[in-house]
Every structure is written in structure tokens, then in C-alpha cells.
Amino acid sequence: MAISDPLGDMLTRIRNAQMRRKTKVSSPNSKLRAHVLEVLVKEGYIRGFTTVEFEGGKSELEIELKYFDGEPVIRTIERVSKPGRRVYSSVKNIPHVSNGLGVSILSTPRGVMSDHQAREENVGGEVLCRIF
């Protein structure tokens, strides 16, 4: 069955794995997912990720989750812009997550980046997800 929201699927896999205290979780590979994971690594929410190649040209992303004192570093992770309702934001209206303690991930014309990086580069775009 085809997935209508691949990024939402990956975020749900991360959320579910952290509830079960897993150290790693896998997700099908795509460029958008890899770029979002790069932002999560840069912001310190996950340890890292690797691409695992399988026969037949299939590949998966293996995501290493991060914990601090036994608790997940990611408290909440939610999709903002969904296939049924896209959410776009200009640079002036990029939302702050928990007074700047969290991160919004945006898809901009200059690539996928965090909210504070988008403000620095003075560019808006589609608000993909919110992490705290």
C-alpha cells in the first residue's frame, strides 16, 4: 500500500520507537526524509542516521535515537503541513516553538532548514514539522 504522507510516517515511527525506548528505528529512504534527519542531527535531537542498501535498489534510513537520563530528547514531534492542508509561512511569521526552546523545520527554496536558520537567511517556506 502506498503511503500518502511519507514524512508523517517517519515522524510517527520515531515517536513510537521512543515510547518503546528503542535505540534505533528504520524508515524507507527519500531525499526529504534524509534532509529532515540532517536538521535533527544538527539540532541535537537524534544521534545520527545511516543509509542501508538492500537488493533490488531499495534503501532504508536507520535512525539512532537519543536519550538523556533515560528519557527521550524529543518530547513532542508533530507534523504541521499535511497533504490535505499545506501550511506556508513568510519569514516574518515563522512560528516560535515553546518560546524558542523547540524547532520548526521548514522546506524553503534554499533547502530544508530549521526555523532560526531560515530567519538568518531571510527566507520562508512550508512548515514541515515541529519538535520540542
PyMOL commands that set and color helices and strands:
alter all, ss='L'
color gray80, all
select helices_A, chain A and resi 6-19+31-43+55-57+91-93+98-100+115-120
alter helices_A, ss='H'
color red, helices_A
select strands_A, chain A and resi 24-28+46-53+59-65+67-68+71-72+77-79+88-89+103-108+111-114+125-131
alter strands_A, ss='S'
color yellow, strands_A
deselect
rebuild
show_as cartoon
